[in-house]
């Protein structure tokens, strides 16, 4: 592989890495500035995962001129796949626990469809018995 | 090109500092779990930047382990919080409620 191709690949890789680090910083800033647990969860899930994917792409491009092993690229793809699959699940469960244990500020929510659903279900059940608050 | 690598390191360091700040001031345990998640992703990014800088693929399995560890950690913290809803009454951000509302008990 000629030197010019390697230089171009390096520049692409370093731009990907820079964008990934910038998105990590965005996640940190959102973690500080947002007022609510749910909005903080938003910033912890989306920019962080996108930044990590960009960094993984950057590593892959940077490793191309070196001896290319299939397992390296496979590991990178696996890491990205695990992040994309697991981060929404973790965010969803944390948000659910936060809602069910009453840590969500109601005045910061524009429209609370879950509360309407729960109220409708409670009315349909006849109002008797303890309300279901399983978390 | 060297200055770009330094910029990457500085950005990641600033992100980690902000995450640690949220972990210190976070009002509830879920905020802290969330910031631990962000810190772990920042660590993933940093280790990846190391691997890219040295063209060194030996640390890539570490990325795999860390990405699964973060998931397990945040899930278990969330389940741990769900087990004891009475901790919610003791959070200092709320005025002292006279009695817990009937919706808050009853976690099986």
Interface residues (C-beta under 8 A of the other chain):
Chain A: X10 X11 X13 X14 X17 X18 X20 X21 X22 X24 X25 X27 X28 X29 X31 X32 X37 X40 X41 X44 X48 X49 X51 X52 X55 X56 X58 X59 X62 X63 X65 X66 X69 X72 X75 X76 X78 X79 X82 X83 X86 X87 X89 X90 X93 X94 X96 X97 X98 X100 X101 X102 X103 X130 X131 X132 X133 X134 X135
Chain B: X1 X4 X5 X7 X8 X11 X12 X14 X15 X16 X17 X18 X19 X21 X22 X28 X30 X31 X33 X34 X35 X37 X38 X41 X42 X44 X45 X48 X49 X51 X52 X55 X57 X60 X61 X63 X64 X67 X68 X70 X71 X74 X75 X77 X78 X79 X81 X82 X85 X88 X91 X101 X102 X103 X104 X105 X106 X107 X108
